[in-house]
Amino acid sequence: MNHIIIGNGAAGATAAEEIRKRDPRGHIVIVGAEPYPMYSRPGLAYVITHQVSDKQVIARKMEWYEQNRITLIHGRAVRLDSAARTVALDDGRTLQYDRLLIATGARAVPLPNPGATLDGVVYLDTLDGTKELMQKAKSAKKAVVIGGGITALELAEGLAHQGIETHYFVRKDSLWSAVFNETESKLLETRMTGHGVIIHYNTEISEVIDDGAGRVAGVRLTTGEALKCEIVGAAIGVKPSLDFVQGSSFKMARAILVTEYLEMNLPGVYAAGDCAQIWDRWSKKHLQDVLWPSAIASGRAAGANMAGAREAFVKGVPFNACLLFGLHITAMGQLGGRDGDDVEVVQHLDRGSSQVWATRPAPYASAWTQDGDNTMRLVLSDDTLVGALIVGEQTLADPLRYLIEKQIDARALRPYLRSGGAVLKQRLQQFWQSLRVTETGGVIRN
C-alpha cells in the first residue's frame, strides 16, 4: 500500500506515525515544502523571545523518519490527478498513491496593502521566516505589528524583547476581543505596556512606505499620518495552503470539507489539520481550527483510517495554552469576547485560534471571577459547562477541560458560581475528583 502525505507538520507526521503502527509493511512518503524535519510552529513564538533556540523547535529528527521507514521528500506538490491517483512535484517527479493525505496546513494571509512585499514586512509563520525576522531585528530601531490575535501579540512580545521600539496596531478598542472581555483585555494591556509595547487602538494602515530601495521606511495610517519604522510584523490571519489541488473537484468552503472519517469527496483522499474543515459537535457545523492539539488529533484519526480502520473522528474541546508577556492564558471550548454579545465567526483565523471560540449557537450564561491578575471565566449552556478562559494561575485547567470534554451536567456547581474565588475553586476541584473516582472505580490515575 502506497501512503502519500502532503505536509510535514503536526497532522502529517502524526498520520505517518499512526499508519506505521497499523501497517508495518506499507510504503509511506511525506512531502514537506520546507527543508527541515517536522518542527513546532507554536514554538516559533519562543524562538523570537530567546526562550528556545531554532534547533530546539525541531520536533522530529531525521532518525525518526529512518526508524519508522518513512521517506521524507523536501519539495512542493504542484498538481493532483485524482483519476490517475498521482501527485506531481515541483522537481518533475510523480508519486503514485493508494491513499493520499492532504495536511498542508495554513499560511499567513499577506497584508492587502500597497507595500506588502517590501523588504522588512515579516510574518511569524515558518522557521525560515522567523530566522529572517530575527536577523532584521538586529539592526532595526522601530517596528509596527498589525493583527488582533495570539500570533500578533507574540510578534509584538518578541520584537519588544529584542529591544526594538514596538508599536502594536489594533483595529478595535480592546485586545484579543474575539476571546477577552474588557477586564481580561486590560490585564493584558498592563503587561504589554510594562514590557514597553506602545498600543494604538482603533488604528489601521493604508500602506507600507517604501524607502526608495525596496525596503520598509514606515507605515501610513488611514488618517493620513505616517509612522517611521524598519519592520512591519503582520498577523492578520491564516488561510489553507491548497494551491496544488486547484482544479480538482473537491468540496471546499473555508477549507477542505471532510466526512467524519476525514475523507474528501475524492477516492482514497483524506485531509487533516489546519487545511481541513471538520464537523464540530458543539456548533453543529463544519469548522476549521488551527490549533496544534487539533492537528495532532485529526492527523492520528486520518492515519488510522488510511491504514484500514473505519473510525469516526470526534473533535475534542478546542484548547490552547500560551504565555504572553509573562501571563499564562488557557482558552477552551466555546467563548466570546463580551458577555452578552452575539460574536460573529471571524473572517480570518489567527494561528492558535478556533472558530468555535467565536461562535455562539445557543444562549449562554457566564460566570466570572477575579483575584488580582488571576481571572477565570466559565461559560454555560443550560446546565452544561461549554467553555472556560483562565488567565494567570492554572490549577483548574485540567478539571475544567475534563468537565467540558465530557459534557458533564454542572447543575451542582451553580450555587457556587456567583460566589467565585476560593469557594468556587474548591468546589470545582472536589466535583472533578468525585467524577474521576467514579470513572476509575475508586482509583485516580494522574
Salt bridges, closest charged atoms under 4 A:
GLU17 OE1 - ARG60 NH2 3.78
GLU18 OE2 - ARG22 NE 2.81
GLU18 OE1 - ARG300 NE 3.93
ASP23 OD2 - HIS3 NE2 3.14
GLU34 OE2 - ARG41 NH2 2.55
GLU34 OE2 - ARG107 NH2 3.65
ASP54 OD2 - LYS131 NZ 3.96
ASP91 OD2 - ARG93 NE 2.78
ASP119 OD1 - LYS136 NZ 2.39
ASP125 OD1 - ARG351 NH1 2.92
GLU132 OE2 - LYS136 NZ 3.86
GLU165 OE2 - LYS142 NZ 3.75
GLU165 OE2 - HIS167 NE2 2.66
GLU184 OE1 - ARG377 NH2 2.66
GLU189 OE1 - LYS186 NZ 3.73
GLU207 OE2 - ARG220 NE 3.03
ASP211 OD2 - ARG215 NE 3.00
GLU263 OE2 - ARG310 NH1 3.07
ASP289 OD2 - LYS315 NZ 3.47
GLU311 OE2 - ARG22 NH2 3.63
ASP373 OD2 - ARG191 NH2 3.37
ASP383 OD2 - ARG411 NE 3.29
ASP383 OD1 - ARG414 NE 2.84
GLU393 OE1 - LYS425 NZ 3.52
GLU405 OE2 - ARG281 NH2 2.34
ASP409 OD2 - ARG411 NH2 2.66
GLU439 OE2 - LYS406 NZ 3.63
